[in-house]
């Protein structure tokens, strides 16, 4: 797989996450869909970061992956 489309998707995620706040309360019906999406996005960002040679971009991708994981963990706590 050519890394450019994956990098473009990752950059869109970064810019989107900076511009849009995560809602404080999530509809319980949708929460089951959202939590795995955060986990998948974190894995995707980490995979893209492995192929990025630009240090600051790699750091930002990893930072966003950690943020996605924190969001997932928060939703799991709220679910319990």
C-alpha positions, -999 to +999 in steps of 0.1 A: +000+000+000+013+034-009+017+055+022+004+088+008-034+081+010-029+068+046-010+100+055-037+121+040-063+103+060-043+108+092-038+145+085-075+149+080-081+132+114-056+155+131-072+187+117-107+174+123-099+165+159-085+200+166-116+217+152-143+195+167-148+188+204-159+154+215-194+156+230-195+151+268-224+127+267-227+100+240-260+083+232-256+048+247-268+032+215-241+048+195-214+044+222-210+007+211-200+019+176-179+049+187-156+032+212-142+006+186-138+035+161-115+053+185-094+022+189-092+016+151-083+052+145-055+050+171-041+019+155-043+035+121-025+066+133+003+045+148+007+026+116+010+058+096+035+072+121+058+042+115+062+053+078+065+090+084+101+104+083+092+139+095+098+140+133+073+166+143+046+150+121+054+116+136+051+130+171+018+147+164+004+114+149+014+095+180+000+122+202-034+120+184-033+082+187-029+085+224-058+110+225-080+085+206-071+058+231-080+082+260-113+089+244-120+052+241-111+046+277-133+074+289-163+061+270-156+026+285-156+041+320-188+060+313-204+029+301-197+010+333 
